Structures are given as structure tokens and as C-alpha cells.
Amino acid sequence: MEPPHSNSTGTLPIIVKPISLSNRQRFSHVDEGLCGVVGAQKVISLLSSRHIVISLNHNSLGDDGTCQLFAYLCSTEGSKHRATITEIDLTNNNIGCKGLQAIAEFVRGNDVLEVLWLTNNALTPDPVTLASFANALNSSRLRLLSVTGNSQLGDLFLDRFLPLLRSRSLGELHINAIGLTPRGASAIAAWVTRSKAMDNQGMCYLHTLKCSGNNLGVRGVWEVIRAIEKGNWALNKVEMYANQLTEPQLQIIAIQSSSTSDQPPSIPETEEAWKDCQRGLQRVIMRNHYWRRQTGKEACNLLRYARSLLMCSKLLSTPSAPSHLSPNSNPSPTSTILFPFFALPNELKLYILALFAPSLSSMQRIRVYNYASDPKTLPPLAPNFRQGAGKGYRSSLEMTCKLSSPDGRFVATGMGLQCREQEQAKFLEAVGCCSYEPEPKGQLDRGSL
């Protein structure tokens, strides 16, 4: 059940999109019979520092070849690749837990790798391996992870992996066709609604969850939908296609329902019931879309005013401020540039600024204030053409992007619109405003005083 696509122009969270790359940047050896250690050694001999996407799907590296490859990438000699590789595709390579351990060591602390495809392998729910992998993800900048098609993972994977996963960078998770049953729905529901107060527990920061091709059943899918509706405002794309129960599973549920009085009545697996699920999911996703756009819009709007007012207030309060700007200096007829706002107590300043962003939580507004008053977050006034000279188009594009302002007030020409959207997305991620964040229960909102 796929939510309707949004055609709005609201600012989106950072989402991994396919990038057009030259053949020199893409290391693609698909279905070439690379097998075990020998295949890994061939890959190592062909790798160069210019490669940023590694595609090795449909080979037979197995655990031994995977360990050999990632031991090299983690070594001093292979560290040059760690600084350039942004995507790795190891689909259908018969990788098990031993190989996943080696991959975890490469992922740990990696702030360059963004996409990891582990589709259709032989992963199993080994608790030690999953704990190591989850901890590695928490310290990385990975944005997309796919374990689709690892049918041996099952419900135990969710029980042992999700409670440890709290990566703020991971925005997209694919768990299609991994053998989930209705019991797995409870683990997903608990994870997507977990309170931020539980620091040592897993937390869901996803914007996209794909969980098709399992056996959650109508009741399991509804459990996930209600959990999102109750306590998750970040998910804006959820897929749960083809989650019908098998005939043996239906018989087991029927027996359980008839033998226990406390068992909730089963929901029939009819076409109409699945349509109801689809409508319910679309309704929740549309709600999240609306509040995500509203939150991003208000955060950028708040930055626009907070940047001018708070940074100027900070300048006026510093001892080194020019005498004609100092609030302690005697005002003269010609020194009327001071806005009365600057004379207000800080509490009133923040209260007034909060009116520009009523949908943001107190903590979100505080993060925007801190960002706005920090001179280090200001974009450069002019490009440094000397620094970018001779480095080609990529450096020119990066330099152009740096000129963009998250609040949209000033943008360089050329790639300006694209760069502005990128800078806005980075700003929203930095201040935690990629999604709506309700005030914690019992907390009095007093304008972030």
C-alpha cells in the first residue's frame, strides 16, 4: 500500500537519489562469476581511489570473499577508498553473519558511505552479529540500508536489531520479504513509537520504510498503521504490499482465537479489508506530509528573522562592539539605527520570535535560535575562485552550493535552485526540523523561554 506521491514544493528531508556517474566513478562487476577469496582479490586489484559506487551484485563472494574485501578496505592501504566510496551493492552474494561482521567494521564510524545493499543474501538473526551491525550503523552516516530477500531473518531479526538501532542518519530501511509474521508487526510498532527519553533504546528516524512481501496479515498491518498514527510524524513513505497470511497461518490464528477468550477477534483477510488498510495508511502518511512541509517552512521562516535579530543582538552585547552600536552609548539623532527590539530582555525576544513558528516544539525553536546566532553557520559572502581553480566542475558546483542560504534569501546563479534545496535540507536536518515534533506531555510551552 503506497501513499500518494506529493507534488508540493515543500522542503524535503535529505533523501538518497540516484546520481549520474561516469564509468570512471562506478566500479561495476555484475554477474561476472567473482567467487570467494579469489574473486575478492580480483576486485581489490581493480579498485582505484576514483571509484565512489561499488556494484558487485549477482556474484558468489560468500563470507570468505566478503571478509577478504572488507579487511582490505579497513586496512591502512585501503583507507583511501573509505574516503570516497558512497554506495556498495552486494546483492545476491551468499553473504552470512561472518561477512556481515566484516561489513560492520567498515561501516563503523564511516561518514562517507550512504547506501548499502545486502539484498538476497544468507543473513541469519545471530544476536552478536546484529548487535555489532546496529552499533556500527549508529556511528555511521549511512542513509539507506536494504536487507530485502534475506528470508531467514524473520521476526527474530526485528526483536534483536531494532531495539539497538538509533541512527539519526538512517532514513530509509528495506525489510521486504524477510519472513515476517504477525508477531513482527508488534516489534515494528514499538520501534516507530519509542520515546526519545529512552536513551539506551532504539529510535526510529526513518522517512521511508519498505516492508512488502511478508506475512504480517491485515491485523499486523493495522497495528503498524495505528502505531504511526499514534506516535510517528517522520515516516512519509511506507510500503506494505503483499502481506497476506498463508493458509496454515490462518488456521493457527483461528485455533488460537477459539481457545482463548482474551485473544482479539481476527480480521478477515478480504480484499475490502486490505482496501481499508490502504486508506488508513494513506490518511496517516498525508498527515505526516502536511506537518513535515509546515515544520520545514516555519523553521526556514524562523531562521530568516532569528538570524538578523539574534546575531545583531549578540554583536551589540559584545564589549568589542563599535561605540555607535553599543546599547550603553548615548543615543544621538543620527544614531537611530538601533531597533527597539534589541532593548528587550532575551525572554521577550524569544517569545516574540516563537510567534513566527507556532508549529515547532520548544526544543526545535531552541535549536534554530542556536543555529541562527552562530556566525559559523553563515554562508560566505563571495566565492573563493582561487581555491576552486583547476579542480573542474565538481569543485565549482560545491562552491556554488556553499553560497546558498537555508532561508532562501540569497542564492548563487547557475545551480542556485538545486543548491538552495540541498542547503535547506541540510539546515533542517541540523536543527532537527525534518518532521513535526509534538511537545512532550506535561511540558508547558512558553515560547521556548
C-alpha positions as CSV (number, residue, x, y, z in Angstrom):
1,M,0.0,0.0,0.0
2,E,1.8,3.0,-1.3
3,P,0.9,6.5,-0.1
4,P,0.0,9.1,-2.7
5,H,3.0,10.9,-4.1
6,S,3.3,14.5,-3.0
7,N,3.7,17.2,-5.7
8,S,4.2,20.0,-3.3
9,T,7.3,22.2,-3.3
10,G,7.9,21.9,0.4
11,T,11.4,21.2,1.6
12,L,12.2,17.5,1.9
13,P,14.5,15.8,4.3
14,I,17.7,14.6,2.8
15,I,16.8,11.6,0.6
16,V,19.2,9.4,-1.3
17,K,18.7,9.8,-5.0
18,P,20.4,8.1,-7.9
19,I,23.4,10.2,-9.2
20,S,24.6,10.2,-12.8
21,L,28.1,9.0,-12.7
22,S,30.8,8.4,-15.3
23,N,32.2,4.9,-15.8
24,R,35.4,6.0,-14.1
25,Q,33.5,6.7,-10.9
26,R,31.4,3.5,-10.9
27,F,33.1,0.1,-10.2
28,S,30.6,-2.3,-11.8
29,H,31.3,-6.0,-12.0
30,V,27.8,-7.6,-12.0
31,D,27.3,-11.3,-12.6
32,E,31.0,-11.9,-13.5
33,G,31.5,-15.1,-11.5
34,L,33.6,-13.5,-8.8
35,C,33.9,-16.3,-6.2
36,G,35.3,-16.4,-2.7
37,V,38.7,-15.1,-1.8
38,V,39.9,-15.3,-5.4
39,G,37.1,-13.0,-6.6
40,A,37.7,-10.6,-3.7
41,Q,41.4,-10.4,-4.7
42,K,40.5,-9.6,-8.3
43,V,38.2,-6.8,-7.0
44,I,41.0,-5.4,-4.8
45,S,43.4,-5.3,-7.7
46,L,41.0,-3.4,-9.9
47,L,39.8,-0.8,-7.4
48,S,41.0,2.8,-7.7
49,S,40.6,5.8,-5.5
50,R,38.3,7.5,-8.0
51,H,35.5,4.9,-7.6
52,I,32.6,6.1,-5.4
53,V,30.0,3.4,-6.3
54,I,30.8,-0.3,-6.0
55,S,28.4,-2.8,-7.7
56,L,29.2,-6.4,-7.2
57,N,25.8,-7.9,-7.2
58,H,25.0,-11.4,-8.5
59,N,28.4,-12.9,-7.7
60,S,29.5,-15.5,-5.2
61,L,31.8,-13.8,-2.8
62,G,30.4,-15.5,0.2
63,D,31.6,-14.9,3.7
64,D,35.3,-15.6,2.9
65,G,35.4,-13.3,-0.1
66,T,33.5,-10.6,1.8
67,C,35.8,-10.8,4.7
68,Q,38.9,-10.5,2.4
69,L,37.5,-7.5,0.6
70,F,36.4,-5.5,3.7
71,A,39.6,-6.4,5.6
72,Y,41.4,-4.7,2.8
73,L,39.1,-1.7,2.8
74,C,39.6,-1.3,6.6
75,S,43.4,-1.6,6.3
76,T,45.8,1.3,6.0
77,E,46.4,0.6,2.3
78,G,42.7,0.5,1.6
79,S,41.8,3.6,3.7
80,K,41.9,5.8,0.6
81,H,38.7,4.0,-0.6
82,R,37.0,4.6,2.7
83,A,37.1,8.4,2.0
84,T,35.5,8.1,-1.5
85,I,33.0,5.1,-1.5
86,T,29.4,6.3,-1.1
87,E,27.5,3.2,-2.2
88,I,28.1,-0.5,-2.1
89,D,25.8,-3.1,-3.7
90,L,26.4,-6.7,-2.6
91,T,23.0,-8.1,-3.7
92,N,22.9,-11.9,-4.1
93,N,26.4,-12.8,-2.9
94,N,25.6,-15.6,-0.4
95,I,26.8,-13.4,2.5
96,G,26.1,-14.7,6.0
97,C,26.8,-13.5,9.5
98,K,30.6,-13.8,9.2
99,G,30.6,-11.5,6.2
100,L,28.2,-9.1,7.9
101,Q,30.6,-8.7,10.8
102,A,33.3,-7.7,8.3
103,I,31.0,-5.2,6.7
104,A,30.1,-3.8,10.1
105,E,33.7,-2.9,10.7
106,F,33.8,-0.9,7.5
107,V,30.6,0.9,8.3
108,R,31.6,1.7,11.9
109,G,32.4,5.5,12.1
110,N,32.2,5.8,8.3
111,D,30.9,9.3,7.4
112,V,31.1,8.8,3.6
113,L,29.2,5.6,2.9
114,E,25.5,6.4,2.3
115,V,23.9,3.4,0.6
116,L,24.3,-0.3,1.4
117,W,22.5,-3.1,-0.5
118,L,22.6,-6.5,1.2
119,T,19.6,-7.9,-0.7
120,N,19.1,-11.6,-1.3
121,N,21.9,-13.0,0.8
122,A,22.1,-15.6,3.5
123,L,21.8,-13.4,6.6
124,T,20.5,-15.0,9.8
125,P,19.3,-13.4,13.1
126,D,22.5,-14.1,15.1
127,P,22.3,-11.8,18.2
128,V,26.0,-11.0,18.4
129,T,26.3,-10.1,14.7
130,L,23.2,-8.0,14.7
131,A,24.3,-6.1,17.8
132,S,27.6,-5.3,16.2
133,F,26.0,-4.2,13.0
134,A,23.4,-2.0,14.8
135,N,26.2,-0.3,16.8
136,A,28.2,0.3,13.6
137,L,25.2,1.9,11.9
138,N,24.6,4.2,14.9
139,S,28.1,5.6,14.5
140,S,27.9,6.0,10.7
141,R,26.3,8.3,8.2
142,L,24.5,5.6,6.3
143,R,21.2,6.8,4.8
144,L,19.8,3.7,3.1
145,L,20.0,0.0,4.1
146,S,18.4,-2.9,2.3
147,V,18.2,-6.4,3.7
148,T,15.3,-7.4,1.4
149,G,15.1,-11.0,0.5
150,N,17.0,-12.5,3.4
151,S,14.2,-14.8,4.2
152,Q,16.0,-16.5,7.2
153,L,15.9,-13.3,9.3
154,G,12.3,-13.5,10.3
155,D,10.8,-11.9,13.4
156,L,13.9,-12.6,15.5
157,F,15.8,-10.0,13.3
158,L,13.3,-7.3,14.4
159,D,13.5,-8.4,18.1
160,R,17.3,-8.3,18.2
161,F,18.1,-5.5,15.7
162,L,15.5,-2.7,16.1
163,P,15.8,-2.2,19.8
164,L,19.5,-1.3,19.2
165,L,19.1,0.8,16.1
166,R,19.0,4.6,16.8
167,S,21.0,6.1,13.9
168,R,19.9,9.6,13.2
169,S,21.2,9.4,9.6
170,L,19.5,6.2,8.5
171,G,16.4,7.5,6.7
172,E,15.4,4.5,4.5
173,L,15.1,0.8,5.6
174,H,14.1,-2.0,3.3
175,I,12.9,-5.2,5.0
176,N,10.9,-6.7,2.2
177,A,10.4,-10.5,2.0
178,I,12.4,-11.4,5.2
179,G,9.9,-13.9,6.6
180,L,8.0,-11.7,9.0
181,T,4.8,-12.9,10.6
182,P,2.1,-11.0,12.5
183,R,4.3,-11.1,15.6
184,G,6.8,-9.0,13.8
185,A,4.3,-6.2,13.5
186,S,4.5,-5.6,17.3
187,A,8.3,-5.1,17.1
188,I,7.9,-2.6,14.2
189,A,5.1,-0.7,16.1
190,A,7.1,-0.5,19.3
191,W,10.2,0.8,17.4
192,V,8.4,3.5,15.4
193,T,6.7,5.0,18.5
194,R,9.6,4.6,21.0
195,S,10.0,7.7,23.3
196,K,13.2,9.8,22.9
197,A,13.5,9.7,26.7
198,M,14.8,6.1,26.5
199,D,18.4,6.9,25.6
200,N,19.7,3.4,25.6
201,Q,16.9,2.0,23.4
202,G,16.4,2.0,19.6
203,M,14.8,5.1,18.0
204,C,13.2,5.4,14.6
205,Y,14.3,8.3,12.5
206,L,13.2,6.9,9.1
207,H,11.3,8.8,6.4
208,T,10.9,5.6,4.3
209,L,10.0,2.1,5.4
210,K,9.5,-0.7,2.9
211,C,8.1,-3.9,4.4
212,S,6.4,-5.7,1.5
213,G,6.3,-9.4,0.7
214,N,6.0,-10.6,4.3
215,N,3.1,-12.2,6.2
216,L,2.0,-9.5,8.6
217,G,-1.7,-10.0,7.8
218,V,-4.4,-7.4,8.0
219,R,-4.2,-7.2,11.8
220,G,-0.4,-6.8,11.7
221,V,-0.6,-4.1,9.1
222,W,-3.2,-2.2,11.1
223,E,-1.1,-2.5,14.2
224,V,1.8,-0.7,12.3
225,I,-0.6,1.9,10.9
226,R,-2.1,2.8,14.3
227,A,1.4,3.0,15.8
228,I,2.5,5.5,13.1
229,E,-0.8,7.5,13.7
230,K,-0.2,7.5,17.4
231,G,3.4,8.4,17.7
232,N,5.4,8.8,14.5
233,W,5.4,12.0,12.5
234,A,8.6,11.4,10.4
235,L,7.6,8.5,8.2
236,N,6.3,9.9,4.9
237,K,6.6,6.8,2.7
238,V,5.5,3.3,3.9
239,E,5.1,0.3,1.7
240,M,3.4,-2.9,3.0
241,Y,2.2,-4.6,-0.2
242,A,1.6,-8.4,-0.4
243,N,1.4,-9.1,3.3
244,Q,-1.4,-11.7,3.2
245,L,-1.3,-14.6,5.6
246,T,-0.7,-18.1,4.4
247,E,-3.4,-20.8,4.8
248,P,-1.5,-22.5,7.7
249,Q,-1.1,-19.2,9.5
250,L,-4.9,-18.5,9.1
251,Q,-5.7,-21.9,10.7
252,I,-3.4,-21.3,13.6
253,I,-4.9,-17.9,14.3
254,A,-8.4,-19.4,14.1
255,I,-7.5,-22.1,16.6
256,Q,-5.9,-19.5,19.0
257,S,-9.0,-17.3,18.8
258,S,-11.3,-20.1,19.6
259,S,-9.2,-21.5,22.5
260,T,-8.5,-18.2,24.4
261,S,-11.1,-15.6,25.4
262,D,-8.6,-12.8,25.7
263,Q,-7.5,-13.2,22.1
264,P,-8.8,-10.2,20.0
265,P,-11.1,-11.3,17.2
266,S,-9.4,-12.0,13.9
267,I,-9.8,-9.6,11.0
268,P,-10.9,-11.3,7.8
269,E,-8.2,-11.4,5.0
270,T,-10.6,-10.0,2.4
271,E,-10.0,-7.6,-0.5
272,E,-12.2,-5.0,1.2
273,A,-10.1,-5.3,4.5
274,W,-6.9,-4.6,2.6
275,K,-8.5,-1.6,0.9
276,D,-9.4,-0.3,4.3
277,C,-5.7,-0.7,5.3
278,Q,-4.6,1.2,2.3
279,R,-7.0,4.1,3.0
280,G,-5.9,4.2,6.6
281,L,-2.2,4.3,5.7
282,Q,-2.7,7.0,3.1
283,R,-4.5,9.1,5.6
284,V,-1.7,8.9,8.1
285,I,1.0,9.5,5.5
286,M,-0.8,12.5,4.2
287,R,-0.9,13.9,7.7
288,N,2.8,13.4,8.1
289,H,3.4,15.0,4.7
290,Y,1.5,18.1,5.7
291,W,3.2,18.6,9.0
292,R,6.6,17.9,7.5
293,R,6.1,20.7,5.0
294,Q,4.7,23.0,7.6
295,T,7.6,22.3,10.0
296,G,10.2,22.9,7.3
297,K,8.5,26.1,6.1
298,E,8.3,27.6,9.7
299,A,11.8,26.6,10.5
300,C,13.2,28.4,7.5
301,N,10.9,31.4,8.2
302,L,12.1,31.5,11.8
303,L,15.7,31.3,10.7
304,R,15.2,34.3,8.5
305,Y,14.2,36.6,11.3
306,A,16.2,35.0,14.1
307,R,19.4,35.3,12.1
308,S,19.0,39.1,11.7
309,L,17.7,39.8,15.2
310,L,19.7,37.4,17.4
311,M,23.0,37.8,15.7
312,C,22.7,41.6,15.8
313,S,21.8,41.4,19.5
314,K,24.8,39.2,20.1
315,L,27.0,41.8,18.3
316,L,25.6,44.6,20.4
317,S,26.2,42.8,23.7
318,T,29.9,42.1,23.0
319,P,32.4,44.5,24.6
320,S,34.2,44.9,21.3
321,A,31.1,46.3,19.5
322,P,31.6,49.7,17.9
323,S,30.6,52.6,20.1
324,H,27.8,53.8,17.8
325,L,26.2,50.3,18.1
326,S,26.7,49.8,21.8
327,P,23.4,50.0,23.8
328,N,25.2,51.8,26.6
329,S,26.2,54.7,24.4
330,N,24.1,57.9,24.5
331,P,21.8,57.9,21.5
332,S,22.1,60.8,19.2
333,P,19.7,62.0,16.5
334,T,21.8,60.3,13.9
335,S,22.2,57.0,15.8
336,T,18.6,55.8,15.4
337,I,19.7,52.6,13.7
338,L,19.0,50.6,16.8
339,F,15.7,48.7,16.6
340,P,13.7,48.8,19.9
341,F,13.6,45.0,19.8
342,F,17.3,44.9,20.8
343,A,16.5,46.6,24.1
344,L,14.0,43.9,25.2
345,P,15.0,41.1,27.6
346,N,16.1,37.9,26.0
347,E,13.0,36.1,27.2
348,L,10.7,38.6,25.4
349,K,12.8,38.4,22.3
350,L,12.5,34.6,22.1
351,Y,8.8,34.8,22.9
352,I,8.2,37.2,20.0
353,L,10.3,35.1,17.6
354,A,8.3,32.0,18.6
355,L,5.2,33.5,17.0
356,F,6.8,33.1,13.6
357,A,6.9,29.3,14.1
358,P,3.9,28.2,16.2
359,S,4.1,24.6,15.0
360,L,7.7,24.0,16.1
361,S,8.3,22.4,19.5
362,S,10.3,24.3,22.1
363,M,13.4,22.2,21.5
364,Q,13.1,22.7,17.8
365,R,13.0,26.5,18.2
366,I,15.9,26.5,20.6
367,R,18.0,24.6,18.0
368,V,17.0,27.1,15.3
369,Y,18.0,30.0,17.7
370,N,21.4,28.4,18.4
371,Y,22.0,27.9,14.7
372,A,20.9,31.4,13.8
373,S,23.1,33.1,16.4
374,D,26.2,31.1,15.4
375,P,28.4,33.0,12.9
376,K,30.0,29.8,11.8
377,T,26.7,28.8,10.1
378,L,26.8,31.9,7.8
379,P,27.5,31.2,4.1
380,P,30.5,33.0,2.6
381,L,29.8,36.4,1.1
382,A,31.7,35.7,-2.2
383,P,33.2,32.6,-3.8
384,N,36.9,31.9,-3.5
385,F,37.7,31.3,-7.1
386,R,41.4,30.9,-6.4
387,Q,40.7,27.9,-4.2
388,G,38.5,26.2,-6.7
389,A,40.7,26.9,-9.7
390,G,41.8,23.9,-11.7
391,K,39.5,21.5,-9.8
392,G,36.9,21.2,-12.5
393,Y,33.1,21.1,-12.5
394,R,32.7,19.3,-9.2
395,S,34.5,21.9,-7.2
396,S,32.6,24.7,-9.0
397,L,29.3,23.0,-8.0
398,E,30.4,22.6,-4.4
399,M,31.4,26.2,-4.3
400,T,28.1,27.3,-5.8
401,C,26.2,25.3,-3.2
402,K,28.1,26.9,-0.3
403,L,26.7,30.3,-1.5
404,S,23.1,29.2,-0.9
405,S,21.4,30.3,2.2
406,P,19.0,27.9,4.0
407,D,16.5,30.7,4.5
408,G,16.4,31.3,0.7
409,R,17.3,35.0,0.9
410,F,20.4,34.8,-1.4
411,V,21.3,32.2,-3.8
412,A,24.1,31.9,-6.4
413,T,23.3,31.6,-10.1
414,G,23.6,28.5,-12.2
415,M,22.8,25.6,-9.9
416,G,21.2,28.0,-7.5
417,L,17.7,26.4,-7.1
418,Q,19.1,22.9,-6.6
419,C,21.8,24.1,-4.2
420,R,19.2,26.1,-2.2
421,E,17.1,22.9,-1.7
422,Q,20.2,21.0,-0.7
423,E,21.2,23.7,1.8
424,Q,17.7,23.9,3.2
425,A,17.6,20.1,3.7
426,K,21.0,20.2,5.5
427,F,19.7,23.0,7.7
428,L,16.5,21.2,8.6
429,E,18.5,18.1,9.5
430,A,21.0,20.1,11.6
431,V,18.2,21.6,13.7
432,G,16.0,18.5,13.8
433,C,13.1,20.0,11.8
434,C,12.7,17.4,9.1
435,S,9.4,16.4,10.7
436,Y,6.8,17.6,13.1
437,E,7.8,17.2,16.8
438,P,5.0,17.4,19.3
439,E,5.7,18.9,22.7
440,P,6.4,16.2,25.4
441,K,3.4,15.5,27.6
442,G,3.2,17.7,30.6
443,Q,5.7,20.3,29.2
444,L,4.4,23.8,29.2
445,D,5.2,25.7,26.0
446,R,6.1,29.3,26.9
447,G,7.7,30.3,23.6
448,S,11.0,28.5,24.3
449,L,11.8,30.7,27.2
